[in-house]
């Protein structure tokens, strides 16, 4: 009657019913109370007294933390990596863990097999403990707010920020100054109708590209992964990038002589 268990064999079903009805594999489980009564003659099942209340009020199972163990080929444990980082990693890449660099040799369903890569630069690992990111609806609202405030003169904008948003004089002036600094630096401010793309060289001479929007990490994360795959295939090299609620930052190959706007935005 339940499609989720359509492939469950009779043997496995019988083992589960045995466990729930008190037929335990060892005396170590003898203190556990059976949860159902199984009449093997008639094939009928019924819950014991209190089983329904227990099923409704119990706290459930311990959740999987979503971490992959990191092991050497001989089975020695090195540490743990976040599931999302493992999903974004590929065999042959290097990363930092502890004070050492490690090269990924294999990725299985539960572990990452690595070998030491001393002296080789590697990417920083990350572990997610934050929220799901800014939703698109909130991002659009923030973008519309920025656009509307930018269209007002300073006196009217400060009055709106004070009356409608509860900001005092200093906070309102700081917010307008922040938006003005962004406009002076790039010529535009990201909002619900404007995407700003910046390009500059970092301290070691590599090109960095920032795609700035207010739309949030729930939009930027899949966008960034698509960019990484598309640009990596086109240029034949790995593209380092990261994202947040405010946009995407990536490092481009040094030999690149043009900014690939079409690939970034479409």
Backbone as a ProteinNet text record, in pm:
[ID]
protein_1_A
[PRIMARY]
XXXXXXXXXXXXXXXXXXXXXXXXXXXXXXXXXXXXXXXXXXXXXXXXXXXXXXXXXXXXXXXXXXXXXXXXXXXXXXXXXXXXXXXXXXXXXXXXXXXXXXXXXXXXXXXXXXXXXXXXXXXXXXXXXXXXXXXXXXXXXXXXXXXXXXXXXXXXXXXXXXXXXXXXXXXXXXXXXXXXXXXXXXXXXXXXXXXXXXXXXXXXXXXXXXXXXXXXXXXXXXXXXXXXXXXXXXXXXXXXXXXXXXXXXXXXXXXXXXXXXXXXXX
[TERTIARY]
81	0	85.1	214.8	302.7	412.8	419	515.9	659.3	682.6	819.3	879.1	792.7	841.1	801.7	776.9	734.8	838.8	967.3	1074.7	1123.1	1056.7	1098.8	1067.1	1167.5	1147	1070	1007.7	934.1	1026.6	1150.7	1245.7	1278.6	1305.9	1337.7	1216.1	1097.5	976.2	956.3	978.4	964.8	1064	1187.1	1288	1248.6	1192.8	1149.5	1035.6	939.6	827.6	874.4	971.6	1029	1087.5	1161.8	1225.7	1121.6	1017.3	915.1	828.9	818.2	733.1	810.6	942.4	1017.6	1109.7	1123.1	1218.1	1352.7	1432.6	1558.3	1672.9	1776.6	1887.8	1979.7	1966	2056.3	1986.7	2032.8	1977.1	2010	2105.2	2139.5	2021.9	1926.6	1811.6	1687.6	1704.2	1587.9	1512.6	1579	1511.1	1419.3	1432.3	1346.5	1207.4	1106.4	968.6	922.9	855.7	796.7	694.7	683.1	591.2	464.2	468.1	349.2	328.3	208.2	176.4	154.3	229.6	221.3	167	45	-16.8	23	120.3	173.1	76.6	-22.1	-119.9	-216.4	-268.5	-365.6	-300.4	-172.1	-103.6	-148	-205.9	-255.8	-155.8	-152.4	-66.6	-153.3	-115.9	-182.1	-80.9	-98.8	-7	-32.4	73.5	59.3	12.6	-33.5	-80.2	33.8	7.6	107.4	195.1	186.3	273.1	240.8	112.2	75.1	129.6	115.6	167.1	318.4	386.3	530.8	571.7	499.3	532.7	511.8	412.2	380.6	473.3	512.1	586.2	736	786.8	930.6	1009.9	1136.7	1221	1280	1257.4	1309.9	1452.8	1516.3	1652.3	1752.7	1877.3	1983.8	2011.9	2005.1	2022.9	2167.1	2182	2314.6	2366.9	2490.4	2546.2	2593.1	2591.6	2632.7	2782.1	2862.7	3007.9	3069	3171.2	3245.4	3377.8	3410.1	3539.7	3650.3	3765.5	3882.4	3984.6	4025.6	4112.7	4230.2	4342.4	4453.6	4422.1	4492.7	4464.6	4474.7	4556.4	4569.3	4460.9	4365.8	4255.8	4274.9	4390.3	4413.7	4323.2	4253.4	4160.6	4235.2	4203.2	4267.3	4175.9	4046.7	3952.8	3818	3743.8	3610.6	3592.7	3508.5	3474.3	3322.9	3275.9	3133.7	3084.6	2962	2904.5	2902.6	2870	2862	2999.1	3102.8	3236.5	3278.8	3245.8	3280.5	3208.4	3082.3	3004.4	3067.3	3128.9	3189	3334	3390	3529.8	3541.1	3661	3687.1	3817.9	3828	3950.9	4066.9	4177.8	4294.5	4309	4201.2	4208.9	4281.6	4335.7	4403.6	4329.5	4336.2	4272.1	4354.4	4329.9	4399.5	4314.7	4379.3	4312.5	4416.9	4389.6	4492	4602.9	4726.6	4839.9	4900.5	4828	4883.5	4792	4850	4774.6	4754	4632.8	4598.4	4542	4574.4	4521.7	4414.6	4301.3	4190.1	4220.3	4220.3	4244.8	4116.1	4017.4	3891.3	3782.8	3659.6	3543.4	3438.1	3402.1	3299.5	3172.7	3076.1	2949.1	2960.5	3072.7	3083	3217.5	3317.5	3449.8	3525.7	3630.3	3721.2	3859.9	3919	4052.1	4154.2	4255.8	4352.8	4495	4588.1	4730.7	4795.7	4905.8	4971.7	5020.2	5010.4	5060.3	5137.7	5251	5325.5	5375.2	5359.3	5407.4	5315.9	5206	5112.4	5002	4970.1	4860.2	4726.8	4642.7	4511.6	4403.3	4279.3	4168.2	4130.3	4071.2	4030.2	3900.6	3892.2	3765.8	3665	3538.7	3435.7	3336.4	3276.7	3173.3	3054	2938.4	2820.5	2750	2737.3	2656.4	2559	2554.8	2469.7	2332.7	2249.4	2114.2	2108.8	1989.8	1974.6	2002.6	2032	2058.6	1935.1	1957.9	1849.7	1758.4	1627.8	1537	1523.6	1485.2	1474.9	1376.9	1265.3	1165.3	1223.6	1300.7	1364	1469.5	1544.8	1645.1	1584	1471.3	1403.5	1355.6	1305.5	1258.6	1374.8	1489.2	1606.7	1652.1	1653.6	1693.9	1601.6	1470.5	1375.1	1394.4	1421.1	1446.3	1568.5	1677.6	1799.2	1772	1702.2	1674.1	1589.4	1486.9	1398.8	1471.6	1554.7	1629	1729.6	1793.3	1892.4	1829.6	1701.3	1634.7	1593	1600.3	1559.2	1677.8	1649.4	1756.2	1789.1	1903.2	1953.6	1855.4	1797.6	1706.5	1582.9	1525.3	1405.6	1438.2	1556.5	1595.7	1613.1	1677.5	1695.8	1561	1470.8	1337.5	1264	1274.1	1208.3	1269.8	1402.1	1468.6	1432	1412.3	1376.3	1230.6	1141	998.3	947	994.7	940	1021.4	1149.5	1235.4	1298.3	1266.9	1310.2	1457.5	1528.1	1670.3	1687.9	1790.9	1821.4	1907.4	1944.8	2018.2	2148.4	2226.2	2356.7	2342.7	2248.7	2230.5	2185.3	2093.5	2045.8	2158.9	2239.5	2351	2455.2	2481.9	2578.6	2531.2	2401.9	2348.6	2360.5	2324.5	2335.9	2482	2570.7	2713.4	2765.5	2717.4	2757.7	2715.4	2592.2	2543.2	2617.2	2648.3	2721.2	2862	2928.9	3063.8	3062.6	2961.5	2951	2931.2	2844.6	2818.7	2943.5	3020.4	3142.5	3249.2	3251	3353.6	3325	3198.1	3164.6	3073.2	3020	2930.1	2785.9	2757.3	2620.4	2611.9	2488.6	2463.1	2371.2	2402.9	2315.1	2176.1	2072.9	1936.6	1852.7	1721	1635.3	1631.5	1688.7	1691.9	1834	1932.8	2071.2	2163.4	2241.6	2347.3	2480.7	2566.5	2696.7	2804.5	2891	3003.1	3132	3215.6	3344.4	3457.6	3566.4	3686.8	3807.5	3897.7	4018.6	4124.3	4249.2	4358.5	4382.9	4404.3	4430.6	4578.2	4618.8	4754.7	4862.2	4825.6	4926.2	4912.4	4823.7	4813.7	4707.9	4631.7	4525.6	4399.9	4321.2	4195.5	4090.2	4021.9	3906.1	3783.1	3674.6	3549.1	3441.6	3369.3	3260.2	3129	3034.3	2898.8	2812.2	2766.6	2697.6	2548.7	2466.6	2321.4	2266.8	2145.3	2085.4	2002.3	2006.9	1908.6	1932.5	2046.2	2065.3	2136.1	2183.6	2262.2	2181.9	2050.3	1970.1	1968.9	1995.5	2012.5	2159.4	2247.2	2389	2455.6	2415.3	2481.6	2467	2345.2	2335.9	2393.4	2381.6	2440.1	2592	2654.4	2799.6	2844.5	2771.1	2808.9	2797.8	2694.1	2680.5	2794.7	2832.3	2944.6	3073.9	3096	3219.2	3230.6	3119.5	3122.5	3140	3066.4	3070.7	3206	3256.5	3384.7	3499.5	3488.2	3592.4	3603.2	3488.4	3490.6	3547.2	3513.2	3557.2	3706.9	3760.2	3900.9	3990.6	3932.2	4012.4	4088.8	4041.9	4108	4003	4040.3	3948.5	3928.1	3804.2	3770.7	3739.5	3817.1	3792.6	3687.7	3586.3	3483.5	3417.7	3346.4	3266.6	3147.2	3045.7	2925.7	2874.6	2788.6	2724	2588.2	2522.2	2394	2408.7	2529.8	2550	2611.5	2647	2701.5	2794.8	2871.3	2964.9	3101.9	3206.3	3343.9	3418.7	3492.9	3568.6	3706.4	3798.6	3933.5	3947.2	3986.5	3998.6	4144.5	4169.3	4307.6	4378.6	4506.8	4583.9	4591.8	4592	4608.7	4481.8	4371.1	4245.2	4253.9	4219.8	4233.3	4099.1	3989.5	3858.9	3768.9	3670.2	3574.5	3455.7	3431.2	3327.7	3187.1	3135.2	3004.9	2893.7	2898	2792.5	2788.4	2905.7	2910.7	2871	2897.1	2866.2	2717.5	2649.9	2513.7	2407.4	2444.3	2340.9	2367.4
-121	0	127	114.3	230.9	212.5	303.7	289.2	295.6	366.1	377.4	241.7	146.3	15.1	-93.5	-53.5	-149.4	-255.4	-221.3	-316.2	-390.4	-371.1	-436.8	-585.9	-668.1	-813	-863.9	-981	-1041.5	-1071.8	-1110.1	-1142.7	-1020.1	-907.7	-785.2	-737.8	-744.3	-705	-791.2	-921.3	-1009.7	-976.9	-941.7	-905.4	-778.9	-680.9	-557.6	-585.5	-667.1	-700.1	-780.1	-869	-942.7	-846.2	-747.9	-652.2	-570.9	-525	-443	-523.3	-652.8	-735.1	-802	-774.4	-822.3	-938.4	-983.9	-1092	-1028.4	-1007.5	-935.2	-1032.4	-986.4	-1075.7	-1108.1	-1037.3	-1060.2	-1021.7	-1080.7	-1045.9	-902.7	-840.4	-702.3	-607.7	-651.3	-566.9	-605.1	-691.6	-745.1	-638.2	-527.3	-422.5	-338.1	-350.5	-274	-335.8	-252.4	-301.4	-321	-430.5	-447.1	-336.5	-296.1	-188.3	-239.2	-362	-417.4	-561	-611.7	-753.3	-815	-920.5	-985.6	-1126.8	-1147.7	-1280.1	-1354.3	-1443	-1511.3	-1614.1	-1656.4	-1753.5	-1686.9	-1572	-1501.4	-1396.2	-1363.6	-1261.7	-1120.3	-1100.2	-968.1	-895.2	-762.8	-676.7	-576.9	-546.3	-439.3	-374.6	-246.6	-174.8	-202.4	-205.2	-219.1	-87.5	-94.2	25.6	127	249.5	355.6	369.8	276.9	283.9	404.3	435.9	550.8	680	694.4	814.5	824	711.1	709.5	750.3	700.4	732.2	879.9	941.3	1081.6	1176.9	1139.8	1234.7	1210.1	1098.4	1073.3	1170	1189.7	1290.6	1243.6	1120.4	1073	1023.7	1005.7	953.7	1067.8	1034.9	1134.7	1171.1	1298.2	1335.1	1319.5	1289.1	1284.5	1427	1450.5	1585.5	1624.9	1532.7	1566.5	1586.8	1511.7	1524.6	1399.5	1420.1	1310.6	1294.2	1171.6	1145.7	1155.4	1207	1217.7	1114.2	1024	913.5	902.2	854.2	814.1	679	640.4	510.4	391.8	402.6	290.9	290.6	384.9	389.1	483.9	549.3	645.1	766.7	803.1	915	1047.1	1141.6	1272.8	1379	1372.6	1473.1	1456.3	1566.2	1564.1	1684.2	1668	1776.1	1787.3	1908.2	1930.8	1865.4	1815.7	1746.2	1834.7	1962.7	2051.9	2074.7	2086.4	2103.5	1980	1861.3	1738.3	1732.8	1775.9	1774.9	1865.6	1975.4	2070.8	2036.8	1934.4	1898.5	1787.1	1774.5	1673.6	1601.3	1479.3	1402.6	1478.2	1487.6	1559.9	1698.2	1754	1885.7	1876.4	1989.1	1995.7	2091.5	2063.9	2149.8	2147.5	2247.1	2258	2196.3	2120.5	2064.7	2054.9	2123.3	2134.3	2225.9	2181.7	2261	2202	2112.5	2041.8	2054.2	2027.8	2024	1878.7	1848.6	1711.2	1708.1	1602.8	1584	1475.2	1502.4	1407.5	1296.9	1173.2	1057.4	985	990	920.9	979.7	980.1	1025.8	916.3	860.6	757.3	816	730.9	778.6	823.7	790.7	823.8	882.8	878.7	925.4	983.4	1060.3	1116.6	1059.2	996.4	937.6	1037.4	1067.9	1171.3	1119.9	1191.7	1169.7	1304.6	1307.7	1435.8	1504.3	1637.7	1717.9	1835.9	1810.6	1919	2023.2	2149.5	2258.7	2299.9	2227.2	2259.5	2349.1	2460.7	2545.1	2472.5	2491	2426.1	2521.5	2488.6	2574.9	2550.1	2651.7	2641.8	2561.8	2468.5	2396.6	2484.1	2445.2	2517.7	2418.3	2458.3	2379	2469.6	2428.3	2513.7	2497.4	2608.5	2610.4	2726.2	2793.1	2910.2	2871.2	2971.3	2947.6	2919.6	2906.4	2870.1	2983.1	3102.1	3213.7	3299.1	3418.9	3513.9	3464	3456.3	3413.6	3521.2	3479.1	3570.9	3684.6	3654.9	3758.5	3870.6	3833.6	3934.6	4010.7	3940.4	4006.9	4111.2	4077.8	4175.1	4295.7	4271.1	4381.7	4472.7	4413.8	4494.4	4574.6	4510	4579.9	4695.5	4675.3	4783.1	4898	4864.2	4967.4	5051.5	4985.2	5057.6	5147.7	5095.8	5174.7	5297.5	5279.2	5390.8	5496.9	5454.1	5550.5	5626.8	5558.4	5622.8	5728	5713.9	5809	5937.6	5939	6055.3	6147.7	6276	6365.4	6334.2	6382.9	6343.8	6377.6	6496.4	6537	6448.4	6421	6336.5	6192.8	6144.5	6008	5991.8	6089	6081.8	6085.8	6169.2	6177.5	6044.2	5980	5849.6	5745.4	5741.7	5642.6	5661.1	5784.1	5810	5775.4	5816.7	5801.8	5660.9	5600.5	5471.3	5352.1	5375.1	5262.6	5276.2	5383	5395.1	5422.4	5476.8	5507.1	5645.6	5660.6	5793.7	5868.3	5991.3	6074.7	6008.7	5959.7	5902.5	5777.5	5689.3	5566.1	5596.5	5691.7	5727.7	5785.3	5873.1	5932.6	5827.2	5733.9	5627.8	5538.6	5506.5	5423.1	5492.9	5620.1	5694.3	5707.3	5727.6	5737	5605	5495	5362.2	5341.3	5378	5363.4	5457.2	5577.5	5673.1	5624	5567.5	5513.7	5402.5	5316.6	5209.3	5266.6	5366.7	5427	5495.5	5560.5	5627.2	5526.3	5411	5310.7	5235.8	5207.6	5123.1	5190.6	5307.2	5375.1	5331.4	5230.5	5180.9	5108	5089.3	5016.9	4899.2	4778.6	4663.8	4685.4	4658.7	4665	4561.9	4571.7	4470.1	4478.2	4584.4	4598.8	4612.9	4607.8	4632.2	4525.5	4461.3	4369.5	4435.7	4445	4509.8	4402.4	4415.1	4323.5	4403.6	4368.5	4435.1	4340.6	4398.5	4321.4	4398.8	4330.1	4394.7	4287.4	4330.3	4237.8	4233.9	4113	4100.1	4124.4	4097	4130.8	4048.1	3933.1	3852.5	3862.9	3951.9	3978.8	3901.5	3814.6	3740	3826.2	3798.9	3870.9	3817.2	3907.1	3874.2	3940.1	3866.1	3918.4	3903.4	4011	4010.6	4037.8	3949.3	3969.9	4005.1	4129.9	4181.2	4196.7	4129	4142.8	4128.2	4174.4	4155.7	4028.6	3939.6	3832.1	3715.8	3710.8	3612.1	3485.4	3410.7	3290.1	3180.4	3178.5	3074.9	3090.3	3210.1	3233.8	3222.3	3278.2	3284	3146.8	3057.5	2926.9	2845.4	2820.7	2745.3	2821.4	2953.6	3035.8	3017.1	3021.8	3007	2868.6	2765.3	2630.1	2613.8	2674.8	2669.2	2744.6	2860.6	2936.7	2856.7	2792.6	2716.4	2605.1	2535.7	2426.6	2480	2586.1	2638.3	2700.2	2785.7	2850.8	2751.4	2653.1	2551.5	2470.1	2436.1	2362.4	2448.2	2577.8	2665.3	2691.9	2713.1	2750.1	2632.5	2519.5	2402.4	2410.8	2491.7	2502.7	2524.1	2490.9	2504.4	2651.2	2691.1	2827.9	2831.4	2908.5	2922.6	3030	2999	3098.9	3071.5	3171.7	3160.2	3253.3	3230.3	3313.4	3344.5	3444.4	3482.9	3541.9	3602.8	3667.7	3789	3842.8	3967.8	3950.1	3827.5	3810.5	3692.5	3691.9	3584.4	3645.9	3582.5	3626	3509.1	3535.5	3428.8	3479.1	3384.8	3414.5	3357.7	3443	3402.4	3376.9	3296.2	3271.8	3401.2	3409.7	3532.5	3570.1	3469.4	3496.4	3549.3	3553.5	3598.6	3746.7	3781.3	3920	3989	3923	3987.4	3940.5	4022.9	3988	3917.2	3790.4	3712.7	3744.2	3861.7	3902.7	3808.3	3764.2	3675	3546.6	3490.3	3366.7	3389.4	3510.4	3537.8	3559.2	3623.1	3669.1	3590.9	3517.3	3453.2	3304
0	0	0	17.4	21.6	-81.7	-179.6	-288.3	-238.3	-127.2	-75.6	-40.3	-3.2	38.9	-60.8	-185.3	-286.3	-316	-300.3	-329.5	-205.6	-92.3	31.3	23.9	49.6	40.3	162	147.2	258.8	375.7	344.9	451.4	536	469.2	543	621.6	560.9	631.7	756.1	742.7	857.9	967.7	929.8	1029.6	1105.2	1033.4	1098.2	1195.2	1152.5	1240.7	1361.9	1341.3	1454.8	1557.5	1508.8	1598.9	1675.5	1606.1	1670.7	1767.5	1743.7	1830.3	1943	1952.8	2068.2	2042.9	1919.9	1889.4	1857.6	1962.3	1946.6	1919	1848.7	1812.8	1929.2	2040.9	2153.3	2283	2394.5	2524.5	2564.3	2495.6	2526.2	2501.9	2418	2385.9	2466.6	2564.6	2635.9	2714.1	2747.3	2822.1	2734.1	2602.6	2512.4	2508.7	2522.9	2520.2	2376.3	2346.4	2212.8	2185.7	2060.8	2024.3	1957.7	1907.4	1841.9	1888.6	1864.6	1885.6	1748	1718.7	1587.5	1606.6	1562.4	1567.6	1440.5	1453.1	1335.5	1278.3	1357.7	1308.3	1211.6	1253.2	1168.7	1079.8	1109.2	1030.2	1062	1180.6	1218	1307.8	1292.8	1373.5	1448.5	1571.8	1645.9	1739.1	1762.5	1848.6	1995.1	2074.1	2217.9	2279.2	2401.3	2470.7	2481.8	2443.5	2452.7	2330.3	2235.1	2117.3	2030.1	2016.5	1934.1	1993.7	2126	2191.4	2175.5	2186.7	2171.3	2030.1	1930	1791.1	1760.4	1824.5	1796.4	1870.5	1993	2076.9	2082.5	2027.5	2042.5	1956.4	1992.4	1927	1795.4	1756.6	1629.5	1641.9	1527.4	1525	1526.1	1553.3	1550.4	1405.2	1367.6	1227.4	1182	1054.6	993.6	980.7	1024.6	1020.1	880.9	786	651	636.8	712.3	705.5	643.2	560.7	499.9	574.4	611.5	670.9	566.7	607.9	520.4	567.5	476.6	513.6	416.5	468.5	383.2	319.7	214	150.5	245.6	352.1	446.2	552.9	544.2	639.4	755.3	764.5	872.4	854.6	960.9	953.7	966.4	877.2	877.8	936.7	904.5	953.4	886.9	875.4	816	724.8	622.6	531	521.2	496.1	478.8	349.8	352.6	237.1	112.9	129.6	13.9	-47.8	37.1	-17.6	-96	-44	-114.8	-248.9	-250.7	-374.6	-479.9	-435.7	-528.6	-562.3	-499.9	-522.1	-625.5	-683	-784.9	-752.3	-801.6	-783.4	-847.5	-775	-822.7	-763.4	-707.3	-644.9	-511.1	-467.9	-339.1	-246.8	-117.8	-19	109.1	192.5	320.1	430.5	516.2	633.4	743	853.8	955.4	905.6	916.9	869.3	742.9	675.4	560.1	439.2	322.4	197.3	157.2	108.1	72.1	-69.1	-142.6	-277.7	-274.6	-338.2	-340.3	-441.2	-394.1	-479.7	-516.6	-427.4	-454.6	-365.5	-415.6	-339.4	-346.3	-231.4	-225.5	-164.8	-138.6	-84.4	60.6	128	269.4	310.8	222.7	262.2	144.4	178.9	80.2	107.5	7.1	20.3	-32.8	47.6	12.2	30.9	-30.2	-8.1	19.5	93.2	122.3	-5.2	-6.6	-118.6	-62.1	2.7	68.5	-31	6.2	-76.6	-188.8	-209.9	-317.7	-261.4	-327.6	-277.8	-288.8	-191.4	-191.1	-146.5	-180.3	-141.4	3.5	63.8	203	212.6	305.9	325.1	398	393.4	466.4	524.1	632.2	697.7	718.1	668.3	675	808.7	878.1	997.8	993	878	864.6	811.2	790.8	743.7	595.2	541.5	400.5	303.2	351.7	261.5	238.9	191.2	167.2	55.2	78.3	-28.9	-136.1	-255.1	-368	-339.6	-273.4	-246.8	-161.1	-58.3	25.4	-53.5	-138.7	-220.2	-312.3	-372.8	-459.5	-379.4	-258.7	-175.3	-135.9	-100.8	-66.8	-188.4	-305.3	-426.7	-460.8	-444.5	-471.7	-373.3	-246.8	-146	-183.5	-223.1	-261.3	-381.3	-480.7	-600.9	-567.6	-485.9	-452.1	-370.3	-275	-193.8	-279	-373.8	-460.1	-551.1	-580.2	-668.9	-597.7	-465.1	-387.1	-361.9	-341	-297.1	-151.4	-104.6	27.4	139.1	135.8	243.6	247.4	129.4	123.9	164	121.9	155.9	306.5	371.2	516.5	587.6	539	599.6	588.5	472	455.3	548	555.5	639.7	786.5	828	967.1	995.3	907.1	933.7	903.7	796.2	754.7	803.5	836.6	871.9	1010	1082.3	1221	1241.5	1142.5	1157.7	1219	1301.5	1352.9	1250.4	1282.6	1186.9	1142.4	1239.3	1207	1120.8	1155.4	1078.8	936.3	919.8	786.5	702	761.1	687.3	650.2	740.7	711.7	597.2	595	488.2	353.2	347.1	221.4	179.2	274.9	243.7	188	243.5	196.3	50.7	17.7	-119.1	-214.7	-167.7	-251.1	-281.1	-181.2	-201.8	-306.4	-302.1	-401.2	-540.9	-553.1	-683.6	-738.7	-652.1	-697.1	-738.9	-674.7	-704.7	-833.9	-862.3	-977.4	-1078.5	-1044.9	-1137	-1125.8	-1044	-1026.9	-893.9	-847.1	-722.7	-754.6	-709	-736.2	-676.3	-753.8	-702.9	-775.7	-763.7	-824	-976	-1034.3	-1179.8	-1234.5	-1147.7	-1189.1	-1131.7	-1218.3	-1176.8	-1207.6	-1108.3	-1123.9	-1134.6	-1236.3	-1255	-1243.9	-1147.3	-1127.4	-1166.7	-1220.5	-1248.3	-1197.9	-1130.2	-1079.3	-1056.8	-1044.7	-1015.5	-865	-813.7	-670.7	-641.9	-517.6	-475.6	-544.6	-604.7	-674.9	-826.2	-872.8	-1015.2	-1090.4	-1023.1	-1090.4	-1101.7	-1206.5	-1223.5	-1127.5	-1062.3	-979.4	-1040.3	-1046.8	-1099.9	-993.2	-966.7	-869.6	-942.3	-927.1	-978.4	-858.5	-852.3	-734.1	-761.6	-681.1	-687.3	-545.5	-519.9	-387	-375.3	-474.6	-483.7	-388.3	-321.9	-217	-260.6	-159.7	-185	-253.1	-234.9	-299.2	-451.1	-500	-643.5	-681.9	-599.5	-634.3	-632.9	-543.1	-533.6	-662.2	-712.9	-839.2	-957.5	-955.9	-1061.8	-1064.1	-946.5	-938.1	-983.5	-946.1	-987.2	-1138.7	-1198.3	-1344	-1411.9	-1356.4	-1410.9	-1403.3	-1289.6	-1271.2	-1374.6	-1399.4	-1497.1	-1639.2	-1674.4	-1811.1	-1844.4	-1755.8	-1782.2	-1774.4	-1684.8	-1676.2	-1804.1	-1863.5	-1989.6	-2102.5	-2104.2	-2213	-2207.6	-2086.7	-2073.3	-2037.9	-2003.5	-1973.2	-1843	-1749.2	-1619.3	-1511.4	-1388.4	-1275.9	-1240.8	-1218.3	-1181.4	-1032	-957.2	-813.8	-791.5	-713.1	-685.3	-551.4	-503.2	-382.4	-396.3	-315	-323.4	-183.4	-177	-52	-87	11.1	-15.4	-106.5	-117.8	-191	-328.8	-367.3	-500.9	-513.1	-622.6	-656	-681.6	-629.5	-654	-716.1	-824.2	-888.7	-930.4	-941	-989	-1128.7	-1224.1	-1363.5	-1398.8	-1502.2	-1544.4	-1579.4	-1546.7	-1567.4	-1714.9	-1803.8	-1946.6	-2012.3	-1940.1	-1999.1	-2034.5	-2158.8	-2203.2	-2223.1	-2189.6	-2202.2	-2088.5	-2056.4	-1952.3	-2016.6	-1984.8	-2053.8	-2001.5	-2036.4	-1984.3	-2027.6	-2153.8	-2201.4	-2119.6	-2089.7	-2012.3	-1866.9	-1814.9	-1675	-1651.1	-1745.4	-1720.6	-1795.9	-1899.7	-1981.2	-1996.1
[MASK]
++++++++++++++++++++++++++++++++++++++++++++++++++++++++++++++++++++++++++++++++++++++++++++++++++++++++++++++++++++++++++++++++++++++++++++++++++++++++++++++++++++++++++++++++++++++++++++++++++++++++++++++++++++++++++++++++++++++++++++++++++++++++++++++++++++++++++

